[in-house]
Amino acid sequence: MDINNLEYNTEREKLIIPEYGRHLQKMINHTVAIEDREERNKVTKSIIAVMGNLQPHLRDVPEFQHKLWDQLFIMSDFKLDVDTPFPVLTKEKLQERPEPLDYPQNFPKYRFYGNNIKRMIDVANSWEDGDLKNALTFTIANHMKKCYLNWNKDTVEDSAIFEHLFELSNGKINLKGSSEDLTNSSNLMRGKKKKHTNTSKKNYRSRGKKRY
């Protein structure tokens, strides 16, 4: 055995997608060098079939074949010129950055209400004045009060909720000075307290029991 002819991984070409192995990478490099286009297309289809067999878990992924063709072009360093059933993936397209997502941060100082409250308020603003809008408005206000209590763990005056609702609705919903009261704080928090009490009793009953 001639140790001078040994090939070390550190001296080999770096694999672009290591999961497929070095032999497949060599097949792709060989295909890129094929001059006859018809023969190049034929070999490429064989490579795609091999890639599919090596990645059986991708068969459940939507657009399975499209993903394999994209990986093939990536492994060829975008040098492979063949007929493809899908749009050819280019290096520019792969490196293209997605558009940044807009994260709604409406009124950060009232984060305890959540963004769903703001959406509900916007819906209420789009309704015509009447009994339905009035009922929705007080439903929103009661939910705001419950959110406030969950966050603050204390009592809150209805006037404070009305003030926040006025601000979040850009002044379009004004319940300040309303003669109708919101649900009592103890009633809003009753379910939470009951759950906490049941948990405490369960923990108390479990004390002293022998565990084997």
Solvent accessible surface area in square Angstrom, and as a share of the most:
residue,aa,sasa,rsa
1,M,199,0.89
2,D,74,0.38
3,I,123,0.63
4,N,131,0.67
5,N,119,0.61
6,L,74,0.37
7,E,102,0.46
8,Y,126,0.48
9,N,109,0.56
10,T,131,0.76
11,E,125,0.56
12,R,87,0.32
13,E,104,0.47
14,K,179,0.76
15,L,33,0.16
16,I,76,0.39
17,I,30,0.15
18,P,85,0.54
19,E,124,0.56
20,Y,12,0.05
21,G,27,0.26
22,R,50,0.18
23,H,150,0.67
24,L,5,0.03
25,Q,5,0.02
26,K,112,0.47
27,M,76,0.34
28,I,0,0.00
29,N,58,0.30
30,H,121,0.54
31,T,0,0.00
32,V,46,0.26
33,A,76,0.59
34,I,26,0.13
35,E,167,0.75
36,D,83,0.43
37,R,95,0.35
38,E,138,0.62
39,E,77,0.35
40,R,26,0.09
41,N,25,0.13
42,K,141,0.60
43,V,33,0.19
44,T,1,0.00
45,K,133,0.56
46,S,58,0.38
47,I,1,0.00
48,I,11,0.06
49,A,59,0.46
50,V,57,0.33
51,M,0,0.00
52,G,4,0.03
53,N,104,0.53
54,L,91,0.45
55,Q,20,0.09
56,P,81,0.51
57,H,119,0.53
58,L,12,0.06
59,R,131,0.48
60,D,131,0.68
61,V,60,0.34
62,P,112,0.70
63,E,127,0.57
64,F,26,0.11
65,Q,80,0.36
66,H,45,0.20
67,K,82,0.35
68,L,0,0.00
69,W,14,0.05
70,D,34,0.18
71,Q,31,0.14
72,L,0,0.00
73,F,4,0.02
74,I,37,0.19
75,M,2,0.01
76,S,5,0.03
77,D,63,0.33
78,F,53,0.22
79,K,133,0.56
80,L,10,0.05
81,D,83,0.43
82,V,8,0.04
83,D,82,0.43
84,T,33,0.19
85,P,96,0.60
86,F,56,0.23
87,P,105,0.66
88,V,81,0.46
89,L,26,0.13
90,T,60,0.35
91,K,85,0.36
92,E,129,0.58
93,K,124,0.52
94,L,89,0.44
95,Q,128,0.57
96,E,112,0.50
97,R,216,0.79
98,P,120,0.75
99,E,147,0.66
100,P,114,0.71
101,L,136,0.68
102,D,139,0.72
103,Y,162,0.62
104,P,61,0.38
105,Q,110,0.49
106,N,70,0.36
107,F,57,0.24
108,P,72,0.45
109,K,132,0.56
110,Y,29,0.11
111,R,168,0.61
112,F,42,0.17
113,Y,10,0.04
114,G,38,0.37
115,N,51,0.26
116,N,102,0.52
117,I,3,0.01
118,K,27,0.12
119,R,129,0.47
120,M,61,0.27
121,I,0,0.00
122,D,68,0.35
123,V,73,0.42
124,A,0,0.00
125,N,37,0.19
126,S,86,0.56
127,W,104,0.36
128,E,156,0.70
129,D,130,0.67
130,G,42,0.40
131,D,127,0.66
132,L,140,0.70
133,K,32,0.14
134,N,76,0.39
135,A,59,0.46
136,L,35,0.18
137,T,7,0.04
138,F,20,0.08
139,T,76,0.44
140,I,0,0.00
141,A,0,0.00
142,N,36,0.19
143,H,82,0.37
144,M,0,0.00
145,K,9,0.04
146,K,82,0.35
147,C,22,0.13
148,Y,36,0.14
149,L,3,0.02
150,N,64,0.33
151,W,142,0.50
152,N,57,0.29
153,K,164,0.70
154,D,83,0.43
155,T,104,0.60
156,V,19,0.11
157,E,127,0.57
158,D,30,0.15
159,S,75,0.49
160,A,34,0.26
161,I,0,0.00
162,F,11,0.04
163,E,80,0.36
164,H,27,0.12
165,L,1,0.00
166,F,60,0.25
167,E,57,0.26
168,L,6,0.03
169,S,0,0.00
170,N,110,0.56
171,G,32,0.31
172,K,139,0.59
173,I,8,0.04
174,N,91,0.47
175,L,20,0.10
176,K,87,0.37
177,G,86,0.82
178,S,41,0.26
179,S,117,0.75
180,E,89,0.40
181,D,114,0.59
182,L,12,0.06
183,T,52,0.30
184,N,86,0.44
185,S,21,0.14
186,S,61,0.39
187,N,70,0.36
188,L,29,0.15
189,M,23,0.10
190,R,153,0.56
191,G,52,0.50
192,K,101,0.43
193,K,123,0.52
194,K,131,0.56
195,K,152,0.64
196,H,129,0.57
197,T,60,0.35
198,N,81,0.42
199,T,69,0.40
200,S,51,0.33
201,K,105,0.45
202,K,146,0.62
203,N,79,0.41
204,Y,153,0.58
205,R,163,0.60
206,S,45,0.29
207,R,175,0.64
208,G,84,0.81
209,K,138,0.59
210,K,161,0.68
211,R,213,0.78
212,Y,236,0.90
